[in-house]
Amino acid sequence: MTTDEVAAVVATCNRMHVSVVPQGGNTGLVGGGVPRANEVVLSTERLDVIGAVDAIGRTIRCGAGVTLSRLRSAAMEDGFDLPLDLASRDVATVGGMVATNAGGLQVFRYGHMRSQLAGVSAVLGDGTVVERMSGLRKDTAGYDLAGMLCGSEGTLAVVTEVLLKLVPIARSRLTLVVGLSGVQQALELVAAVRTLTHTLQSAEIVFADGVRLAEELFGTRSVLRRPYPCELLLELVSDSAHDPLIEIAGVALAQFGVEDNAAVSDNESTRAEFWAMRERHPELVVRLGGPRKLDVSVPLRAVPQLESLVRTAIGRVPGLVAVLYGHVGDGSLHVNISVADGVAASVEDIVFPIVAELGGSISAEHGIGVDKRAWLGLIRSSADVQMMRRIKQAFDPQEIMNPGVIFSD
């Protein structure tokens, strides 16, 4: 499958006034790739070619249907890596990650997908092919086309190929799990580590209630010797084999007097064990039943308030069980809620106003899709939404691309 073939399909649909739903790996959580009204589903699965690594420019070109894990494996063969990782790495496709401006486990060091995007090829709503694939590091000639398409959720165009930035493969890695008193202490420890080193790549938090559930439901055990109100997972990564990662971590832990609260791994054989608790958390509410998965972000200083206010609000409603975890280093938490049968409460109406009041976003990385569009006005002004509608009209005059996504019909 090629970009020209995609263009022919979209042009035909445009002539016939038939709407198109671009579809990647089907890992989305907000209904952004789901047909709802007899649209044509355009799968990018066969756009699966991976080009050679450009070792000088540190980029790689690939089709939108390539999975994240396959792309990273290809880059690693030449000594490089894509600095973005998701739990759905084996299924999530590059095109879908561009469409949603995917985040994941390394955002606060490397940024979202938009920060990794060096070029894009896409098909607009009338079948026109647009391409920016030069990979130039400095180019201020007009609008940032790739940046506009990234995060557009298939409402502007079908992304068919991308050029992505790479980083040297890690030569040393240190993973720590630290038991702490709460979110505020976790934020302070992350800030201290970042002051000491540029190598901090991931900062993930889980809480005591989630740890207990993971132990009960999956038999996943904490690597710490005793329970704590929260566990902070830190991963330091360097492309040098000589960075004193363990010494750096030791200094930070000593500053907070939490050396005895920590477990440390500097090898791949135990690293998976350290990550297991965090990576099982998305499954908890699925096992409990009635899962609702929200991803929100607030300014770093407001993360403790977010946790407290959400727990209090959810706790007032019988039949709701909240599991919080996430990327504390960049201010985003996954608010996963199990809703018991027969409970009619809207978890969005409970959580999203809290997020908006704290100056946050109702979508840290999943997108707006269909599921969140009713609450978009909480975080975007009417002028802002109108401007986005004008952009869509310019890219897709007949509005055949993913109708109903982001904006209400």
N, C-alpha and C positions, 0 to 999 in steps of 0.2 A: 504494500500500500504506500502511496506517495502523496505529497502535498497537492500535486495537480489532480489526483483522483479525488481527494477530499474537496478541492475547489469545484470540481465538476458536480459532485453530489450537492454541495451547498448552493451552487448557482441554480441547479434544477429545482431544488426546494424553494428558493427565492422566487423563481418564475411562477411556481405553482402555489405560492403563498402557504407553504407547508412549514411548520415550525420544526426546529432541530434541537435535540438535546445531546450535547457532547458528553461522552461517557468514558471514564478512565478505568481505574481498578476497582470501582464501587466500594471504596473504603470511607466515603463521606458520611457525615453524621447529621446533616441538616437538610437532606432531600434535594440537594443541588443537581444531582445527576439522574433523577428519577422522572420518567415520562408520566404525565398526568392527564393529557387530553389529546391522544392520537398523534403525538409528535413522532417524527422520525428519530430513532436513537442512532447516533453516529459514534460507534466504538472506535477508539484510537489504538486498540490492542495490537493491530498489525503494523503500526508505525513503530517498529521495534529494532531499527538499525542503530548500532553504536559505532561512531567513528573512532579514529585513532586519537590518542592523547597528544595534545600539543604541549610538549614538555617545556618549551621556551615560554610560550604564552600562558601556560598552566590552565588550559581549558580543554573541554571535551564536548563534541557535538553528538547529539543523539535524538532519536525519534520520541514523540510524546508518549508512546506506549511502552517504553522501557521501564521496568520496575526499578525502584531505588536500590534494592540489594544487588541486582544485576549490574547496574551502572557503577556502583561503588566497587564491586569485584573487578570490573574491567579497568577502572582507574588504578586500583591497587596493584594490578599486574605491572604497571609502569611506575610504581613508587609514589602514587598520589591518592587522594581521597576527596570525596565531596563532603564538605563540612556541614552536613545536615543529616539528622537521623530521626526516624519515627518507629514506633512499635510495629506499625503496619508495613515495615520496609520490604517484606517479601511480596506484597500485593500492590501497594501504592505505586502509581505510575508518575513519571516525571511531568507529563502534561497536566495531570490532575493536581500535582503539587504546585505547579505554576498557577493554575486556575484559582487555587485557594490561597496562594501565598503561604504555603505550609511552613510551620514552625518546628516544633519538636524539642529535642533534648539539648541542643547546642546554640540556641538563639542568642543568648546574652553575650556569647563570645563572637559568633560569626554573623548573626542576623537571620531573618527569615529567607525564604526562597528568593525574594526580590533582590537580596544582597548577593546571591550566588549567580544571578542571571546576567550573562554577558551578551546574549543575543537571542532572537526569537524569529521563527517563521510561523505565520498564522494565516487563516482564511477568514475574511470578513463576511458579514451577513449576506452580501450580494455575490459572493464567490471570488472576490478580489483577493489575490495573494499579496501579503506584505511581508517583507523580510528585512531584518537588521541583524546580520551575522558577522560583522567585521571584528567583533571582540575588542574594539578599541577601549583602552582604559580612560582616555580623555576624548570626549566628543560632546560638545554643547550645541550642536546644530539642530535647534528646534526641540520639539516635544520628545519626551522619553517614551517611545512606543512600547518597548518591552515592559517598562515599569507600569504603564497604564493597563496592559493586558494581564499582568501578574495580580491576582486577587480579584479578577473580574468574573470569576465563576462561570465562564462559558457564555456570558450575556453579551459579549462584544465580538468574539471570534472563536474559532477552533484553533488552539495551539497545536502545531504539527511537528515542529522541531525546535530544539533549544540548544544554546551554547552556554555551558556552565563553567564557572570558575572552580579551580581545584586548589588544594593545599597539599604540601608534602605529607606523606604518610607518617603516622606517629612512630617514633623510635623508642619512646618511654612513656609509661602510663602509670598513674597511681590512683587507686580508688579507695575512698574512705566512707564509712558510715559512722556518724556521730550522734549520740543520744543527747538531746537538748531539752530545755525547759519549755520552749515554745517558739512561735514564729519570729518574735522580735529577736531572740538570741540567734536564731538561724540567719536572719538578715544581717546582723552585726558580724557574725562569723564569715559569711560570704564576702562582705565588704572588706574585712581584714585580710582574707586570702587574696582578694583582687588587688589590694594595695601592695602585697608582697610579690606577686607574680602575675605574668600575662598568660599563664598556662592553664588557668581554671576554665574548663570546657563545659561542665555540667554541674548544676546545683539543684537537686531534686528533693522534695520533702514528702514524707508520709506521716500519718498521725497514729496514735496508740490504738484508736478504735479500728482503723483500717488494718493495722498490723495484726490485731487479734482476729479479725475476720479472715484475713489471709491464712492464718495458722489453722483456724477452724475449718474453713471451706476447702483449702487446697493443701494443707500441710506444709506450707511455705514458712520457714523459720527465719526469724531475725538473726543476723550475725552478731548482734550485741548480747552481752551476758545477762542483762536485765532490761525490763521495759522502761521507756521514757515517754514523756508527753508527745514528743515527735522525734523522728529520725531524719537526719540530713545526709544525703548522699552527695559527695563531692568527687569529681573526677578531674585530675590534672593531667594534661597531655602535652608532650613536646615532640618536635621533630628532631631534637638533639638527644643523643643517648647519654649526655653528660649533665643535663639539668638536675640539680639536687632536689627533686620533687619531694622526697620524704622529709628532708630537712626543712623545706619551706612549710610543709603541712605541720610539722612538729612545732615550729615557731608560732603559727597561728593558733593551734590547739592549746599551747602553753599560755598564750595571752589570755585565754578565756578559762583556763584551769580545767579543761575537759579532756586532757590526755587519756585519762582512765575510762572515759566514756566512748572511746573510739575503737573501731576495728579497721585494719589497713590491709590492702591487697596490692601487690606490685607485679602480679603475673596473671596471665589469661585463664589459668585453670581455676582460680578462685574468683575472678572478676564476675563471672556469670552468677555465682552464688550471691555476691554483693548486690547485683542488679535485680535479682529474682523478686525480691519483695516489691520494689517499685514497679516492675513490669507486670506483676499479677494484679495490680490495683484496678486497671480498667475492666477486668473481668468480674470484680466483686459484685457490682449491682446487677450484672447479667445473671449471675448465679442466684442472687436474692430475689430477682424477678421484678417486672415492671420498670425496666431501666430508663432513666432520662439522663442524658449526658450533656452537660453545659460546660463550655470553656470560656472563662472570663479573665480579664486582667484589670489591674488598678495600679496607680503609682506605688512604687515600692514601699513608701512610708505607710500606705494604707492597707497593706496585706494583712497585718494582724487584725485590723478592724473588720476586714472582709471575712476572715475566718470566723471571728466571734459573732458578727451580726448574722451571717448565713446560718451558722449552727443554731443560734437562738430562734431565728425565724422558722427554720425547718422543724425544730423541736416542738414548736407550738402546734403542729398539725399531726394528729394521730395517723399512723399508717405510712409516714415518710421516714426513710432512713438515708442519711447523707453520708457519703464517702468523699472526703476532700484529699487531694494530693496534687502535686504538680511542680511547675518550674519556678521555684521561689526566687531564683536569680534574676528573672526578668519580670516578676510581678504577676505571673499568671497562675491560676489554679483551675484544675478540673473539679467542677462541682457535680459529682455523680449522685443521683438520687434514685433510690428504689421506691416505687409507688405501689402500695398494696392494692389488691383487687377491690374495686368499689370506691376507692378514694378519688374524688373529682377535682382535687386541688390542682391549680396550674403552678408548677414549680417555677416557670419563667416569671409569672407575676409576683412570685415571692422573692426570687433572687435578683432579677434584672434591675428593679428599682434601687436596690441596695448598691449594686455595681455603678449605676448611673450617678447616684448621690455621691459616691466616692470618687467621681471623675474618671471612671474606667470604661471598658469596652465589653459589650455582651458577646463579642467574638474575638478571642485572642488568636485563634488559628483555624477553627473549623469552617469559617465563613458564615454568611447569613442564610444562604439557600432559600428554601421555602419556609422552614420551621421557625426562623427568627425574624422574618420580615415585619411582623406586626409590632415588634418592639424596636425597630430601627430608629424611630423617632425619639427614643429615650436618649440616644447618644449622637444623633445627627440632626442638625437644624433643617427646617423646611427648605431653606436656600441651598444647603449642602445637598440634600436629596434631589432637588430640582436640577442642580448642576450635573449630578451623576446621570440623571435621565437625559439631559442634553448630550452628554458624551455618548450614551448608548444610541441615541438617535443618529449621531454622526457615523458611528461604526456600523450600525444595523438599522437602516432607514425603515425597513418593513417590520422590524421587531420580531424576526423569526427565531433569533438565537436565545435558547433557554428561557422562554417566556415565563413570567411569574417568579423567577428567581431574583432575589435581593429586593425587588420592588413588588408591592401588591398589584394585582392585576387591575 
